[in-house]
């Protein structure tokens, strides 16, 4: 992930979709040093869109 983010940093746009809030990324990326490096490159200059509400799977009755 770090190599991908590093290669695209300030060169091209990248869209990240996550079910986790950015505050939870460090604990889910496991290695604190790598998590810092990845988050620094992703979050800096990012536009964040937070979608709230019930899951579409739940609305449509689709089992998870």
DAQUIDA-V42779 format. One record per backbone hydrogen bond with DSSP energy under -0.5 kcal/mol. NH is the residue of the N-H (numbers start at 1). CO is the residue of the C=O. If there is no record, write none. Layout:
((NH,CO) (NH,CO))
//
This chain:
((5,1) (6,2) (7,3) (8,4) (9,5) (11,8) (12,8) (16,14) (24,21) (25,22) (28,24) (29,25) (30,26) (31,29) (32,30) (35,31) (36,32) (37,33) (38,34) (39,35) (40,36) (41,37) (42,38) (43,39) (44,39) (44,40) (46,43) (48,46) (50,48) (51,49) (52,50) (59,55) (60,56) (61,57) (61,58) (62,57))
//
